[in-house]
Every structure is written in C-alpha cells, then in structure tokens.
Amino acid sequence: MDARILDQEPEAPMITPAGTILAPARGPFALSPINRRRWENFKRNRRGYVSLWIFIALFIISMFAEFIANDKPLYVHVAGKSFFPIFFTYPDTAFGDKDDPNLLGTAADFRDDPYLKELIAKEGGWMIWPPIRFHYDTHVSKPPSPFPSKPTWLLNEQDCKYAAENGFAKCDEVEANWLGTDDQGRDVVARLIYGFRISVLFGLILTIISSIIGVAAGAVQGYFGGWVDLLFQRFIEIWTSIPELYLLLIIASVLVPGFFVLLGILLLFSWVRLVGLVRAEFLRARNFEYIMAARALGVSNAVIMFRHMLPNAMVATMTFLPFILSSSVMTLTALDFLGFGLPPGSPSLGEMLSQGKSNIQAPWLGLSGFFTVAIMLSLLIFIGEGIRDAFDPRKTRW
Amino acid sequence: MSEPLLSVRALSVAFRQGDKDILAVDKVSFDIRKGETLALVGESGSGKSVTALSVMKLLPYPQAYHPSGQILFKGRDVLPLSEAKMRDVRGCDISIIFQEPQTSLNPLHVIEKQIAESLALHRGISGPAARKRVIELLDQVGIPDPESRLGSYPHQLSGGQRQRVMIALALANEPDLLIADEPTTALDVTVQAQILKLLKDLQGRLGMAMLFITHDLKIVRKVADQVCVMTQGKIVEHGPVERVFTQATHPYTQQLLAAEPKKEPAPIKPDAPIVLQTDNLKVWFPIRRGVLRKTVGHIKAVDGVSIELRKGETLGVVGESGSGKTTLGLAILRLISSDGPVVFMGNQLQGLKFKSMRPFRRNMQIVFQDPYGSLSPRMSVSDIIEEGLWVHHPTMPQAEREQRVISALVDVGLEPATRFRYPHEFSGGQRQRIAVARAIVLEPTFVVLDEPTSALDMLIQCQIVALLCKLRREHDLTYMFISHDLKVVSALASRLVVMRHGKVVEEGPAADVFAAPKNDYTRALFAAAFDLETAAEGVVAE
C-alpha cells in the first residue's frame, strides 16, 4: 500500500522558494480533491457513468416535453407578425377578420381546425411544429381503426382495406403515431414522455424528502440512544403497522388525489425505510475511537453527527437510495395502475400498463409501458451503484 | 542427524489480486526436527503467518497459489494433497493455535464439545472415553478443576484460560507438529509468561515439534531453538537462537535486535506548576437487575485514584487489561462521567457540561491506541487535523489554518503534500503520526496517550516513541502515557502509576519503581514483562 502512495502523486503541491507549501490554487467551482477522486471513481464504473448520461439526457428531454410533443406549434408567422402558441393562448380571431362568422373567438386550434389552417396559408404564414404533434391529452381525430389503434408503421394492406371499408381514415391520410394510440385515442409516445417526467419528478422529490427526514430521524436515534431511541423505535413500529394502502384509499375518497396529495401521503410512510439503517450505522459509529477523538477535541454533537458519522452512514444510505428512488417510482406507477393515483387523464405509466392489461390485443401499450418503466428503473439502479462505489474510500478498482 | 519432521523447500506463496499477483512469500526454506522449536520472526506483512498457514494448506485457495516449493511433512509433500487427505493431517498430525483466543473458539459450544469433536473426528473416540480424555487434556494445560469447566462456554473463561483451551484442543490428538501463530500477542504480560511456560513444558513432555510465529524477539529467545528472520517474504537470517542473537549477520536482523525504544524519560520537576490533579477519582458502572433496574452493585473500573502531574512531566500508567487505566484517562478528559475532583491547570472540571468543557479541550488532547479506528475513514487527513481548529479558532483565516495543519504534519514527520489523502492509504505508523498531529495542532499543554504504540511493529514503535520525545521537548508537553508495554513506558515516563482492579497499587518516580518495585504485583508484572517469568502462585490472576 505504501508503495502505491509513493508512485502516484495526485496533488502536486507548489513549493515556493521560501519552502512553504501551498495548496494548488482552486477555482470557486472546482471540486475539492476528494470529490474529484469520487468523480474519477464514478467515471471508472462505465455502466453507471453511461447510465448517468443517458438518464440526464432523458430527464432533460422530458423536462422540455412541451417542445417535443405538443398539439400547438412552437412558432407561427402570419402577415409579418410572430405568435408563440406554446407560451400564450391566442383567440382564432387573431388570425383573420374579426367579423368572419367562421371564427368564434375561442382559443385557436392549429392542429384540427381546417379553416384556421387555410386562413394562415392564405396569408402566406408558416408554423414550426414540435416533432410530435400530440399533447398527452390530444385525441387523434383520424384513426385508421377503432382505438387503440396500431403504430402507423405497423399498418399493413389488410388494415388499410379494413379502414377504407369501415369509414376510418385511409392509410395515406393517417397522422403518424409512432407507438400507436391508447384506448382513448391519445398518442402513446406523447404520454410516455410526459409520464416519464412526472414519474421521475415524483420519485426524486419523494426520495429526497423522505431521505432527509429518515436520515435525520435515524441519526438522532442512533447518536443519542437510550430513551430517545427506545421511544422512537416503538413509535416507528406502531407507525409502520398502519396499512398504507387502506389509508390511501380513505384519503383518496376525501381529497382529490393530485400530485402533491399523493406525495404527502406516501411521504408519511416512506421516510421510515432509512431510519433503521442509519440508526444502526450511528449506533455502531458512536463507539468508534474517532468519535471519541472528536469529542475530545470539543466538537459539538451536531457537528459530530454531520461531519463524522453521517459520511460513514452515507454509504449505507447511498446503497439504499436507488432502491428507494425506484420503489417511489414504482409506488406511483402501482397506484396509477390500480386507479388510485393521479387524477384521470394525467399522463401516467401506471395507467398505460393498466390499459395494456385490459387491451391484450394491443401489445404496443403494455410493451411501451413495460420498457419505459424497466429502462428507467435499470438506469437509476446502475447510477446508484456507481455512486455507492464512488463513495467507498477503500474501493480503488473494478 | 535425524530426518527433519517438516521440511519446507523454496516455498513461495502468491495472491491473485485483480490483474496483478502479489508475492507474499518468496522461496523460503527451513527444517524442523522432532522436539525442536523453530521461531519465525518478522514484522506484520513479512509473510510469516502466510508461511505457517500454507503448511496447513489453510490459505484462501485459489486466490492464493504456490509458484514454487515443496512442504515435506514426514517425507511426504503436502502441497499436492487433496482437501480430503489434508483433513486427516490437520488437527491430527499438525495442529495450530491462533492469536486471538476470543474468536478462535466457537462461542455457541461448550468447551467439552469443541475438544471432543476433534477427538471424534480423528480418533473415533466418543462418550465417556472422550470425556475422560478431555478432562485429562484440560488438566494438562493447567485449567484448575477441569471437570467443572467442561460445561463452560468460551465467554465464561478468561483470555488466558481460553488460550489454554485452544492449546488443549490443538494437543487433543497428540500432534507431531504444533504451529503457534502469535499465541500470546493478545494476552496480558503475566498471562503471556504463563502460556509460554505451559507450551514449553508440554513440548518437553510430549516431544512434539513447534513452529512458533511471533514478532517479539524476547519470546524467541525464551522458547526457540532455531530462528528464521523474515522480511518482505524472504528469510534473511536463519540459525540457532544463540548465534542469531549474538552474531547477527543480516542488517535487518541487527536492526531488529537493536530496536529498543530510546530511553529519554521526561525530567521530574517538583517545582513546576501542577497541570493535573485528581483526588479519589471514581468511575463506577452500576450493575442493574430486575424489572425495576435496581442498582445491586457496581463495577469499579476506577476506584479512588489520586494523581498529581506537573508541567513537563510524563506520567506512565501501567497495568493489565481491565485494570482501569484507559477508563482513568477518559475520565480525566471528561469523556465519561466520574466522581471526585479533577483539577486541570487550576480549574475544577468536575461537573462541567460538555459545552463549558470546550475551552479546556484545546489544552488537553488524546491519542488513541488503534490507528485504524481513531481516524474517520471518510475524511481526508487535512480535514481530520483541521477539525480542532474549526472548533477552537472559528475565525482563523483559511490560509493560517492550512499553515497550522502543514506545520503539524511536518512536526510529526509526514509529507504535507499527502494531506488530501484518506487515512486508509497510510500505514499503521503513519496513521498514528496523523493522530498525534491532530492532537498537537491545537498546541495543547496536556496529552493523554492511550497505548499509542501497542498496535505497531517494534521498529515503528521506536520511531513513535522518539517522535513523542521530540514533541515533548519542543513543545514542553505534559503526557499521561497509558500502556501495558513496560519497555515503552520506561523509555518515556518520569513518574509511574501501577494500576490493578481500578486501584493504584504502587506509584512513584519511574526510575525508583523500575529499580526497586515494592509491591508483589508490580514485581510480578515486571518479571513477566522484562524476563517472561511467571509469578509465584496467587500474585497474578489467571
């Protein structure tokens, strides 16, 4: 081990002529050497590193979902004037004569209002559309079959013949639905993008808040021990014995289960998961000599807990975090699947799966939902593993 | 000359680790004859235990493998033997005693069962015959009243007794070769002397050969006939004990033999101001029983200790494990609660809250025994040393703080550029230096050194002792040096306190106590520590 220290000199110090050794100058945003090494360690775990970039890319893309899948154009240029329908709602009268009886003064529908389109074309105007011209709640107006309809690229001769014979849209005038539509005629891709965003946001927020509460509670219990620990443990035992799902059903019947109501309810129970782990780590660590040494230095309890014990408990916490994150995502998906989750019409992966279950003849629903959930959870877990190993000071190689 | 019982020829051991192999033992050769004791000496990491374990084939194969060599036991090479054949050799022809008696006995079985198991396996003895043999063995290893001990669990025995049981277990099938892997390192000096005597007696009586692994040259001299000195996987010197000790040829051996902590005790200063004074200090842990947790008695860890320490002096506190010396140190630093006044530089510390203690902590520091446990593994060295400065000089500018850390590192002889590393990248000795740096960066007056050298190799011990001496001189420090290692204490202490069962049995100027101990227990302790002699019956506990 010593030999290794000698042959690699990571932080070469500058030795000034006077012989004093200064730390290498560091910019305000540069990582400290330790964090830089953690980052290097993380990068060395290829799978985690690649997953992180894929996940970041997906997350950023989904953050801009409105620009990717929307039923409004990004930009409309008519008669020398600029319109941004994505940010503002315009009445259709803005594009034509106020007295035109065909214009009702309602919000302009650029997608499905043929008259408006014609008006804009006549003025020599043009529009920039997002790549997917569906919002998560846009209903497809000209399907080739009853809903759920197939992905457009899977339509074969037989389907086209069926569409023509039964009064559905002909194959050449069908709008492209890359992954088909669901049973209410909404584009699957658009719903997946929005669903991914809401799932990840929900999972992240739930994980972060419940980790903070859980770690704090576990830390206090483990560090002080004794009565604090005893009472808290009994409380948690009683608390966890409350059946979560029933409570959720009861609350759902009183309150409308929106995003934040669900978050709050799940938070009531999910913070408990980390407590036992952190508590055990703290119980173990509080008898270590370096804790004693810190106390001998006069370091206060709060600082000991934060600086000395928490980083050591962090690896165990980190090991758990990806699982908490993925289970948070799963919980939301499961509730949606059962129909107790987000309000009807919300883009949700659980609802997609549930549609897949009830429409076995339309495998694109179930498969799309399954792959989105599976890939998302796998990425999160790979990243979590990478982070966990990067925080382990003893781990130097893979 | 008779045929050797065990002949190790050009044995190498390598470990596969990731993509590169580490050679732990490099072509070592030695012979052991019947009735002879060969000692393998070396520092930790020199490959001595690995050599011994390969004789039993107990290494973690296949990560470990032997690039070369033969191990001939009674003329037969054991290396190519199958696992099943090896089991017949282990415990029957060759048996082993490990260092840690705490963990080498199964805590869930009574000792009769553990010894009888070995008998049943190799000899097929069971029932009353086995019981008779177990009693005989326990009697042989000097367990008093062996019949009543048959049903004891390991935790009901003391450390020395557990090691005796381990020896009984090893001897159960009258092995031809006994491997003793640091059998006394975890024991107190007085118990160590007893165990060494027992091993020597048994060897004479049973005529077995012994491969004795140790880092302690005193023990080698006491028990061995032949000695092999190992370093970095190689045997650098090999020969009869007398010759090696008197005319060592290899520089490493000479270095080892010369490795004595340099004696430089602090002066006694009867006129210097009193730094620390305790009067009848007590640390009693209540024993509670029953539903109402009524206190039925006390464990008296420290029971009425009065000490007085003047500036610049070094107080040596010696005693065996469980004598309360560490507890005394912690109580003085107010890290555990105690009764009785503790006066530090004229201030009464007794009864102060943690917060009101804080201003004093800058002047009183502690260095712990275990350099692996006393440094937070997730903080860099710089953060570790800097911590005290944050507490006591919260307004100190970053540059000055950094400068203080650097000068503390220079003081303890470490390269300041290494301060961004984590503790696990340092060796034991270096870590102990970091722990010392953490204590002295605050420029304290008084430092408690709680066995700071016990976990270190001999050569490193000497370096740390020299470092402590240097720091004392340069910073005019007052030490309280807690140790069971009398040699180190004698090198540093100006005054000495001998503790037993929480009480002080003898105290006085160190030179006087070492020269003419008055108390029987002190005499027994010194005899065991310096000459490895056992004491008369009744003076020391088993």
Interface residues (C-beta under 8 A of the other chain):
Chain A: M1 D2 R4 I5 E9 P10 E11 A12 P13 T20 I21 L22 A23 P33 I34 F288 E289 Y290 M292 A293 A294 R295 A296 L297 G298 V299 S300 N301 V303 R307 H308 P311 N312 M314 F391 P393 R394 R397
Chain B: G18 L330 L333 L335 F354 K355 M357 R358 P359 R361 R362 M364 Q365 I366 F368 Q369 D370 G373 S374 L375 S376 P377 R378 M379 S380 D383 E387 G388 V391 H392 E402 Q403 I406 P416 A417 T418 F420 R421 Y422 H424 E425 F426 S427 A435 R438 L442
